[in-house]
Amino acid sequence: MDSQATRRRSRDEKSAATRARLTAAARSLFDEHGYHNVSVTQIARMAGVTHAMINVYFHSKAGLLYALIRENNTSQIDTLSGSVPMHASFEEKLRHIVTVYVAGDLEDPRLLAVMQAYYWQWPAETECENRLQLRQALAPILQALRDSPQFTHRSGEELEEALDAFYAIYTHGLRPAVYEDASAAQCIEMILRRSMMLFDGLALPASQVT
């Protein structure tokens, strides 16, 4: 039994190492040449494996790109976990959350552009998977809305719709970093300014907040 467990652990470690090499190679090549200009053979060669391994672990080049997107999302979720200041105002919480998001997304603006383009091309089942992860990523904002007295009169459906609108503002607010060499700080301020116009429109007047 022990030898079987050891062999299984060895296989799992080897598989994890292969996946990591493939995602690292893909990240580097997509960044340098763009998604459409990179072949699975190039990725496999850089990773030191056969191109068949891409199909084994990711099913396709597109699946490999989606793995990079999931990695980025997971990293942001993990960074944000437990770090939102509990007793801060809604605007302070939003600033903290947006800052974490932007720092992760703009770590590599060119790769971000590749990922954003892929959002419009992936299959319906991938869209469903991504929406679930996106809900997890946006959960801290939803919680901040629920915890803030000025939004208690809003239904859960209204808050969910506000999150969808926020995400549209957020993704559009990253574009200047890709196309105009805007800094992360400039993108953060733009996203916050536009987002607060949205959220202020949902909030109770200060005189009515108890």
ZADO-1210 file (C-alpha; in nm, 4 decimals, padded with zeros to 6 digits):
<atoms>
<atom x="00.0000" y="00.0000" z="00.0000" code="MET" pos="1"/>
<atom x="00.2805" y="00.2376" z="00.0910" code="ASP" pos="2"/>
<atom x="00.4610" y="00.1706" z="-00.2364" code="SER" pos="3"/>
<atom x="00.1394" y="00.2341" z="-00.4309" code="GLN" pos="4"/>
<atom x="00.0849" y="00.5618" z="-00.2480" code="ALA" pos="5"/>
<atom x="00.4458" y="00.6599" z="-00.3170" code="THR" pos="6"/>
<atom x="00.4109" y="00.5841" z="-00.6879" code="ARG" pos="7"/>
<atom x="00.0817" y="00.7749" z="-00.7036" code="ARG" pos="8"/>
<atom x="00.2383" y="01.0738" z="-00.5302" code="ARG" pos="9"/>
<atom x="00.5329" y="01.0604" z="-00.7682" code="SER" pos="10"/>
<atom x="00.2979" y="01.0589" z="-01.0693" code="ARG" pos="11"/>
<atom x="00.0980" y="01.3480" z="-00.9274" code="ASP" pos="12"/>
<atom x="00.4128" y="01.5502" z="-00.8656" code="GLU" pos="13"/>
<atom x="00.5386" y="01.4785" z="-01.2172" code="LYS" pos="14"/>
<atom x="00.2032" y="01.5801" z="-01.3662" code="SER" pos="15"/>
<atom x="00.1984" y="01.9026" z="-01.1644" code="ALA" pos="16"/>
<atom x="00.5530" y="01.9822" z="-01.2749" code="ALA" pos="17"/>
<atom x="00.4640" y="01.9214" z="-01.6411" code="THR" pos="18"/>
<atom x="00.1549" y="02.1416" z="-01.6166" code="ARG" pos="19"/>
<atom x="00.3603" y="02.4164" z="-01.4531" code="ALA" pos="20"/>
<atom x="00.6252" y="02.4045" z="-01.7267" code="ARG" pos="21"/>
<atom x="00.3598" y="02.4206" z="-01.9973" code="LEU" pos="22"/>
<atom x="00.1765" y="02.7156" z="-01.8436" code="THR" pos="23"/>
<atom x="00.5045" y="02.9006" z="-01.7841" code="ALA" pos="24"/>
<atom x="00.6112" y="02.8433" z="-02.1443" code="ALA" pos="25"/>
<atom x="00.2719" y="02.9489" z="-02.2794" code="ALA" pos="26"/>
<atom x="00.2687" y="03.2631" z="-02.0655" code="ARG" pos="27"/>
<atom x="00.6108" y="03.3648" z="-02.1947" code="SER" pos="28"/>
<atom x="00.5374" y="03.2896" z="-02.5614" code="LEU" pos="29"/>
<atom x="00.1880" y="03.4421" z="-02.5657" code="PHE" pos="30"/>
<atom x="00.3313" y="03.7553" z="-02.4077" code="ASP" pos="31"/>
<atom x="00.6120" y="03.7845" z="-02.6612" code="GLU" pos="32"/>
<atom x="00.4357" y="03.6790" z="-02.9824" code="HIS" pos="33"/>
<atom x="00.0608" y="03.6875" z="-02.9174" code="GLY" pos="34"/>
<atom x="-00.1741" y="03.3951" z="-02.8858" code="TYR" pos="35"/>
<atom x="-00.2383" y="03.3349" z="-03.2564" code="HIS" pos="36"/>
<atom x="00.1308" y="03.3485" z="-03.3516" code="ASN" pos="37"/>
<atom x="00.2364" y="03.0689" z="-03.1181" code="VAL" pos="38"/>
<atom x="00.2035" y="02.6983" z="-03.1995" code="SER" pos="39"/>
<atom x="00.1586" y="02.4085" z="-02.9612" code="VAL" pos="40"/>
<atom x="00.4920" y="02.2750" z="-03.0886" code="THR" pos="41"/>
<atom x="00.6695" y="02.5928" z="-02.9759" code="GLN" pos="42"/>
<atom x="00.5073" y="02.5756" z="-02.6339" code="ILE" pos="43"/>
<atom x="00.5948" y="02.2103" z="-02.5905" code="ALA" pos="44"/>
<atom x="00.9528" y="02.2657" z="-02.7062" code="ARG" pos="45"/>
<atom x="01.0067" y="02.5449" z="-02.4539" code="MET" pos="46"/>
<atom x="00.8516" y="02.3305" z="-02.1798" code="ALA" pos="47"/>
<atom x="01.0692" y="02.0331" z="-02.2721" code="GLY" pos="48"/>
<atom x="00.7823" y="01.7945" z="-02.3483" code="VAL" pos="49"/>
<atom x="00.6016" y="01.6618" z="-02.6545" code="THR" pos="50"/>
<atom x="00.3106" y="01.8637" z="-02.7922" code="HIS" pos="51"/>
<atom x="00.0830" y="01.5691" z="-02.7121" code="ALA" pos="52"/>
<atom x="00.1160" y="01.6680" z="-02.3453" code="MET" pos="53"/>
<atom x="-00.0815" y="01.9860" z="-02.4155" code="ILE" pos="54"/>
<atom x="-00.3762" y="01.7721" z="-02.5236" code="ASN" pos="55"/>
<atom x="-00.3310" y="01.5421" z="-02.2255" code="VAL" pos="56"/>
<atom x="-00.3410" y="01.8212" z="-01.9678" code="TYR" pos="57"/>
<atom x="-00.5279" y="02.1057" z="-02.1396" code="PHE" pos="58"/>
<atom x="-00.7022" y="01.9502" z="-02.4437" code="HIS" pos="59"/>
<atom x="-00.5883" y="02.2335" z="-02.6729" code="SER" pos="60"/>
<atom x="-00.3917" y="02.5581" z="-02.6974" code="LYS" pos="61"/>
<atom x="-00.7126" y="02.7410" z="-02.6069" code="ALA" pos="62"/>
<atom x="-00.7459" y="02.5254" z="-02.2963" code="GLY" pos="63"/>
<atom x="-00.3925" y="02.6200" z="-02.1998" code="LEU" pos="64"/>
<atom x="-00.4759" y="02.9879" z="-02.2327" code="LEU" pos="65"/>
<atom x="-00.7834" y="02.9380" z="-02.0156" code="TYR" pos="66"/>
<atom x="-00.5603" y="02.7720" z="-01.7555" code="ALA" pos="67"/>
<atom x="-00.3555" y="03.0929" z="-01.7465" code="LEU" pos="68"/>
<atom x="-00.6729" y="03.2955" z="-01.6960" code="ILE" pos="69"/>
<atom x="-00.7783" y="03.0703" z="-01.4090" code="ARG" pos="70"/>
<atom x="-00.4307" y="03.1014" z="-01.2559" code="GLU" pos="71"/>
<atom x="-00.4533" y="03.4803" z="-01.2661" code="ASN" pos="72"/>
<atom x="-00.8034" y="03.4816" z="-01.1183" code="ASN" pos="73"/>
<atom x="-00.7086" y="03.2367" z="-00.8440" code="THR" pos="74"/>
<atom x="-00.4043" y="03.4436" z="-00.7516" code="SER" pos="75"/>
<atom x="-00.6182" y="03.7567" z="-00.7127" code="GLN" pos="76"/>
<atom x="-00.8804" y="03.5730" z="-00.5070" code="ILE" pos="77"/>
<atom x="-00.6103" y="03.4312" z="-00.2781" code="ASP" pos="78"/>
<atom x="-00.4410" y="03.7706" z="-00.2390" code="THR" pos="79"/>
<atom x="-00.7700" y="03.9364" z="-00.1500" code="LEU" pos="80"/>
<atom x="-00.8871" y="03.6674" z="00.0905" code="SER" pos="81"/>
<atom x="-00.9148" y="03.8060" z="00.4420" code="GLY" pos="82"/>
<atom x="-00.7436" y="04.1335" z="00.3520" code="SER" pos="83"/>
<atom x="-01.0453" y="04.3636" z="00.3066" code="VAL" pos="84"/>
<atom x="-01.0596" y="04.6051" z="00.6047" code="PRO" pos="85"/>
<atom x="-01.3715" y="04.5003" z="00.7962" code="MET" pos="86"/>
<atom x="-01.4663" y="04.8342" z="00.9526" code="HIS" pos="87"/>
<atom x="-01.3759" y="05.0619" z="00.6616" code="ALA" pos="88"/>
<atom x="-01.6276" y="05.2548" z="00.4542" code="SER" pos="89"/>
<atom x="-01.7635" y="05.1036" z="00.1364" code="PHE" pos="90"/>
<atom x="-01.5492" y="05.3333" z="-00.0768" code="GLU" pos="91"/>
<atom x="-01.2352" y="05.2365" z="00.1181" code="GLU" pos="92"/>
<atom x="-01.3160" y="04.8680" z="00.0762" code="LYS" pos="93"/>
<atom x="-01.3768" y="04.9151" z="-00.2951" code="LEU" pos="94"/>
<atom x="-01.0445" y="05.0947" z="-00.3344" code="ARG" pos="95"/>
<atom x="-00.8630" y="04.8099" z="-00.1625" code="HIS" pos="96"/>
<atom x="-01.0328" y="04.5462" z="-00.3771" code="ILE" pos="97"/>
<atom x="-00.9811" y="04.7299" z="-00.7057" code="VAL" pos="98"/>
<atom x="-00.6150" y="04.7923" z="-00.6198" code="THR" pos="99"/>
<atom x="-00.5576" y="04.4189" z="-00.5710" code="VAL" pos="100"/>
<atom x="-00.7395" y="04.3338" z="-00.8927" code="TYR" pos="101"/>
<atom x="-00.5531" y="04.5897" z="-01.1010" code="VAL" pos="102"/>
<atom x="-00.2122" y="04.4966" z="-00.9610" code="ALA" pos="103"/>
<atom x="-00.2696" y="04.1377" z="-01.0715" code="GLY" pos="104"/>
<atom x="-00.4231" y="04.2135" z="-01.4093" code="ASP" pos="105"/>
<atom x="-00.1681" y="04.4756" z="-01.5120" code="LEU" pos="106"/>
<atom x="00.1334" y="04.2752" z="-01.4087" code="GLU" pos="107"/>
<atom x="00.1558" y="04.1889" z="-01.7783" code="ASP" pos="108"/>
<atom x="-00.0652" y="04.4178" z="-01.9930" code="PRO" pos="109"/>
<atom x="00.0122" y="04.2427" z="-02.3228" code="ARG" pos="110"/>
<atom x="-00.0874" y="03.9055" z="-02.1857" code="LEU" pos="111"/>
<atom x="-00.3983" y="04.0659" z="-02.0384" code="LEU" pos="112"/>
<atom x="-00.4955" y="04.1799" z="-02.3885" code="ALA" pos="113"/>
<atom x="-00.4578" y="03.8237" z="-02.5170" code="VAL" pos="114"/>
<atom x="-00.6755" y="03.6917" z="-02.2364" code="MET" pos="115"/>
<atom x="-00.9407" y="03.9581" z="-02.2850" code="GLN" pos="116"/>
<atom x="-00.9650" y="03.8750" z="-02.6553" code="ALA" pos="117"/>
<atom x="-01.0134" y="03.5078" z="-02.5757" code="TYR" pos="118"/>
<atom x="-01.3188" y="03.5837" z="-02.3585" code="TYR" pos="119"/>
<atom x="-01.5190" y="03.6361" z="-02.6795" code="TRP" pos="120"/>
<atom x="-01.4049" y="03.3118" z="-02.8408" code="GLN" pos="121"/>
<atom x="-01.4325" y="03.0368" z="-02.5847" code="TRP" pos="122"/>
<atom x="-01.7129" y="02.7770" z="-02.5787" code="PRO" pos="123"/>
<atom x="-02.0277" y="02.8067" z="-02.3689" code="ALA" pos="124"/>
<atom x="-01.9098" y="02.5568" z="-02.1069" code="GLU" pos="125"/>
<atom x="-01.5941" y="02.7608" z="-02.0495" code="THR" pos="126"/>
<atom x="-01.8076" y="03.0723" z="-02.0089" code="GLU" pos="127"/>
<atom x="-02.0091" y="02.8941" z="-01.7382" code="CYS" pos="128"/>
<atom x="-01.6921" y="02.7903" z="-01.5546" code="GLU" pos="129"/>
<atom x="-01.5503" y="03.1408" z="-01.5754" code="ASN" pos="130"/>
<atom x="-01.8716" y="03.2980" z="-01.4458" code="ARG" pos="131"/>
<atom x="-01.8511" y="03.0809" z="-01.1352" code="LEU" pos="132"/>
<atom x="-01.4947" y="03.1915" z="-01.0700" code="GLN" pos="133"/>
<atom x="-01.5857" y="03.5517" z="-01.1481" code="LEU" pos="134"/>
<atom x="-01.8627" y="03.5376" z="-00.8868" code="ARG" pos="135"/>
<atom x="-01.6031" y="03.4208" z="-00.6369" code="GLN" pos="136"/>
<atom x="-01.3706" y="03.7048" z="-00.7355" code="ALA" pos="137"/>
<atom x="-01.6471" y="03.9648" z="-00.7017" code="LEU" pos="138"/>
<atom x="-01.7828" y="03.8230" z="-00.3754" code="ALA" pos="139"/>
<atom x="-01.5852" y="04.0715" z="-00.1581" code="PRO" pos="140"/>
<atom x="-01.7568" y="04.3642" z="-00.3348" code="ILE" pos="141"/>
<atom x="-02.0970" y="04.2012" z="-00.2935" code="LEU" pos="142"/>
<atom x="-02.0252" y="04.1532" z="00.0759" code="GLN" pos="143"/>
<atom x="-01.9117" y="04.5146" z="00.1091" code="ALA" pos="144"/>
<atom x="-02.2385" y="04.6275" z="-00.0475" code="LEU" pos="145"/>
<atom x="-02.4432" y="04.4112" z="00.1887" code="ARG" pos="146"/>
<atom x="-02.2474" y="04.5365" z="00.4906" code="ASP" pos="147"/>
<atom x="-02.2947" y="04.9040" z="00.4032" code="SER" pos="148"/>
<atom x="-02.6083" y="05.0743" z="00.5485" code="PRO" pos="149"/>
<atom x="-02.6607" y="05.2879" z="00.2374" code="GLN" pos="150"/>
<atom x="-02.7367" y="04.9774" z="00.0279" code="PHE" pos="151"/>
<atom x="-02.9593" y="04.7792" z="00.2660" code="THR" pos="152"/>
<atom x="-03.2723" y="04.8869" z="00.0781" code="HIS" pos="153"/>
<atom x="-03.1491" y="04.7167" z="-00.2394" code="ARG" pos="154"/>
<atom x="-03.2532" y="04.3624" z="-00.3255" code="SER" pos="155"/>
<atom x="-03.0063" y="04.0847" z="-00.3909" code="GLY" pos="156"/>
<atom x="-03.0967" y="04.0953" z="-00.7590" code="GLU" pos="157"/>
<atom x="-03.0217" y="04.4675" z="-00.7761" code="GLU" pos="158"/>
<atom x="-02.6842" y="04.4165" z="-00.6113" code="LEU" pos="159"/>
<atom x="-02.6001" y="04.1347" z="-00.8530" code="GLU" pos="160"/>
<atom x="-02.6857" y="04.3596" z="-01.1465" code="GLU" pos="161"/>
<atom x="-02.4677" y="04.6306" z="-00.9971" code="ALA" pos="162"/>
<atom x="-02.1794" y="04.3819" z="-00.9857" code="LEU" pos="163"/>
<atom x="-02.2238" y="04.3075" z="-01.3558" code="ASP" pos="164"/>
<atom x="-02.2153" y="04.6799" z="-01.4310" code="ALA" pos="165"/>
<atom x="-01.9067" y="04.7228" z="-01.2106" code="PHE" pos="166"/>
<atom x="-01.7256" y="04.4457" z="-01.3953" code="TYR" pos="167"/>
<atom x="-01.7939" y="04.6164" z="-01.7281" code="ALA" pos="168"/>
<atom x="-01.6529" y="04.9407" z="-01.5857" code="ILE" pos="169"/>
<atom x="-01.3532" y="04.7528" z="-01.4484" code="TYR" pos="170"/>
<atom x="-01.2571" y="04.5715" z="-01.7679" code="THR" pos="171"/>
<atom x="-01.2958" y="04.8855" z="-01.9780" code="HIS" pos="172"/>
<atom x="-01.0879" y="05.0757" z="-01.7247" code="GLY" pos="173"/>
<atom x="-00.7888" y="04.8491" z="-01.7920" code="LEU" pos="174"/>
<atom x="-00.7740" y="04.9319" z="-02.1629" code="ARG" pos="175"/>
<atom x="-00.5711" y="05.2542" z="-02.1236" code="PRO" pos="176"/>
<atom x="-00.2881" y="05.0472" z="-01.9740" code="ALA" pos="177"/>
<atom x="-00.2811" y="04.8309" z="-02.2868" code="VAL" pos="178"/>
<atom x="-00.3297" y="05.0994" z="-02.5523" code="TYR" pos="179"/>
<atom x="-00.2181" y="05.4284" z="-02.3968" code="GLU" pos="180"/>
<atom x="00.0588" y="05.3237" z="-02.1554" code="ASP" pos="181"/>
<atom x="-00.1479" y="05.4419" z="-01.8605" code="ALA" pos="182"/>
<atom x="-00.0146" y="05.3431" z="-01.5203" code="SER" pos="183"/>
<atom x="-00.1907" y="05.1071" z="-01.2827" code="ALA" pos="184"/>
<atom x="-00.2588" y="05.4022" z="-01.0517" code="ALA" pos="185"/>
<atom x="-00.4281" y="05.5942" z="-01.3316" code="GLN" pos="186"/>
<atom x="-00.6461" y="05.2941" z="-01.4171" code="CYS" pos="187"/>
<atom x="-00.7406" y="05.2494" z="-01.0516" code="ILE" pos="188"/>
<atom x="-00.8541" y="05.6098" z="-01.0212" code="GLU" pos="189"/>
<atom x="-01.0559" y="05.5894" z="-01.3418" code="MET" pos="190"/>
<atom x="-01.2254" y="05.2660" z="-01.2344" code="ILE" pos="191"/>
<atom x="-01.3050" y="05.4021" z="-00.8891" code="LEU" pos="192"/>
<atom x="-01.4418" y="05.7303" z="-01.0211" code="ARG" pos="193"/>
<atom x="-01.6740" y="05.5574" z="-01.2664" code="ARG" pos="194"/>
<atom x="-01.7711" y="05.2847" z="-01.0208" code="SER" pos="195"/>
<atom x="-01.8670" y="05.5314" z="-00.7513" code="MET" pos="196"/>
<atom x="-02.0973" y="05.7052" z="-00.9971" code="MET" pos="197"/>
<atom x="-02.2723" y="05.3688" z="-01.0293" code="LEU" pos="198"/>
<atom x="-02.2800" y="05.2882" z="-00.6587" code="PHE" pos="199"/>
<atom x="-02.3733" y="05.6406" z="-00.5503" code="ASP" pos="200"/>
<atom x="-02.6763" y="05.6073" z="-00.7743" code="GLY" pos="201"/>
<atom x="-02.7820" y="05.2969" z="-00.5797" code="LEU" pos="202"/>
<atom x="-02.7197" y="05.4398" z="-00.2330" code="ALA" pos="203"/>
<atom x="-02.9620" y="05.6013" z="00.0053" code="LEU" pos="204"/>
<atom x="-02.9080" y="05.9724" z="00.0650" code="PRO" pos="205"/>
<atom x="-02.6826" y="06.0278" z="00.3648" code="ALA" pos="206"/>
<atom x="-02.9742" y="06.1822" z="00.5578" code="SER" pos="207"/>
<atom x="-03.1655" y="05.8535" z="00.5344" code="GLN" pos="208"/>
<atom x="-02.8844" y="05.6221" z="00.6413" code="VAL" pos="209"/>
<atom x="-02.9307" y="05.5043" z="00.9992" code="THR" pos="210"/>
</atoms>
